[in-house]
Amino acid sequence: MQTVLVTGGAGFIGSNLIESLLKHRSVGRIVCVDNLDPFYNPAFKKENIKPFLKNEKFKFYKTDIRNRAALAKIFENEKPTFVVHLAAKANTRLSVNEPDEYQAVNIVGTLNLLELSKDHKVKNFIFISSSSVYGNSAVAPFAESGFTDQPLAPYGASKKAGEVLAYTYFHNFKLPVTCLRLFNAYGERQRPDLVIYKWVENILKEQPIEMSGAGKRARDFTYVGDIVRAIELAMKHGKGYEILNIGNSKPVSLITLLALTEKALGKKAVVKTRPSHHASVESTSADIRKAKKVLGWEPEVSLEEGIVRFVKWLRDNRFKDLI
Ligand SMILES: NC(=O)c1ccc[n+]([C@@H]2O[C@H](COP(=O)([O-])OP(=O)(O)OC[C@H]3O[C@@H](n4cnc5c(N)ncnc54)[C@H](O)[C@@H]3O)[C@@H](O)[C@H]2O)c1
């Protein structure tokens, strides 16, 4: 029976992953390590993991990944087969103003997990990276071999550092590592700081939504269920060191995204434009041929369908009192 240690498991993507892993017969134990970081309401994170707490396969440790000694005890007790490392400070724009915190969690935290995964001979270390590593310099659609030396914010730089650090653990200790560069995740339990969530909240509250620039910037929005499937496939197929893009591969402009959101809600937005942030990239666009070849993975949920599911979830869970 496998034990999967998921860092950041109380967050958006992590809790969707755990919900799915709990259904797998081959997974005997799921260990969630999360410090319930207050960057957004920790009550949402507690709500995310609440249904899992009664499952005997599930164990939660409220632990900071910067604390190597505490992590060492968890590894000693739990002996994980796989590590899926999602815990991170994950807001690009904020990282420009809080670089120390971003480097400490995203780089030192990753180093702690790599060290322990090496010591405990973990079968695959799945490092959750980001399309932010491509900055504005890669040629779209971004291939894994594209230019990643100039991310625009400390967040993207910390993800690039994590990938490179992980490589050294493969090189020196043969720790198998799969780095998944996720592109703009959305769906059930999404972070409240992200577009779609913020727009739905404002539209339902009849407040203006903020549109960055002229709304022409494009993003490759990827449904969280498709991301979860990619992580599970990476656990099965991981060997050696791989970097794989995980994106919908169909970028849309923010204007198109708003039209789809309005359609799913059956309500129109009042739009207030604001200048684009200089740390925000022009576009994200995934070349996913490698993920298809290595994992046999392709996205299955269209943006149109995913937004309908997500808006329903938001109405049922976060905005029950708003019409
Ligand atoms: N959401 C996206 O669009 C997206 C895109 C690319 C990459 N990613 C990456 O995916 C991962 C998950 O992102 P998410 O959107 O689910 O964010 P999230 O904030 O919902 O989840 C991250 C979790 O990590 C935890 N965490 C933060 N600091 C920690 C620490 N010091 N110790 C222990 N736990 C800590 C948080 O409490 C949170 O529950 C992150 O690594 C993020 O960089 C996300």
The ligand as a Gaussian input file, in Angstrom:
#p B3LYP/6-31G(d) Opt

LIG

0 1
 N       -3.458000      28.109000      -8.709000
 C       -2.723000      28.232000      -9.823000
 O       -3.172000      28.776000     -10.841000
 C       -1.304000      27.692000      -9.865000
 C       -0.597000      27.786000     -11.081000
 C        0.709000      27.314000     -11.119000
 C        1.279000      26.727000     -10.002000
 N        0.566000      26.651000      -8.850000
 C        1.211000      26.050000      -7.682000
 O        0.362000      25.047000      -7.153000
 C        0.561000      24.946000      -5.748000
 C       -0.775000      25.029000      -5.024000
 O       -1.373000      26.285000      -5.317000
 P       -2.868000      26.649000      -4.930000
 O       -3.370000      27.547000      -6.000000
 O       -3.595000      25.422000      -4.550000
 O       -2.609000      27.588000      -3.665000
 P       -3.115000      27.509000      -2.154000
 O       -2.582000      28.749000      -1.514000
 O       -4.581000      27.274000      -2.112000
 O       -2.360000      26.232000      -1.599000
 C       -1.068000      26.285000      -1.053000
 C       -1.118000      25.674000       0.332000
 O        0.205000      25.723000       0.873000
 C        0.103000      26.039000       2.245000
 N        1.343000      26.660000       2.698000
 C        1.808000      27.902000       2.397000
 N        2.948000      28.132000       3.055000
 C        3.217000      27.005000       3.771000
 C        4.250000      26.638000       4.680000
 N        5.247000      27.488000       4.975000
 N        4.213000      25.409000       5.238000
 C        3.196000      24.544000       4.974000
 N        2.179000      24.850000       4.140000
 C        2.199000      26.062000       3.545000
 C       -1.074000      26.998000       2.341000
 O       -1.636000      27.055000       3.639000
 C       -2.027000      26.445000       1.290000
 O       -2.989000      25.589000       1.866000
 C        1.535000      26.053000      -5.376000
 O        2.830000      25.502000      -5.328000
 C        1.432000      27.017000      -6.532000
 O        2.616000      27.763000      -6.692000
 C       -0.717000      27.122000      -8.744000

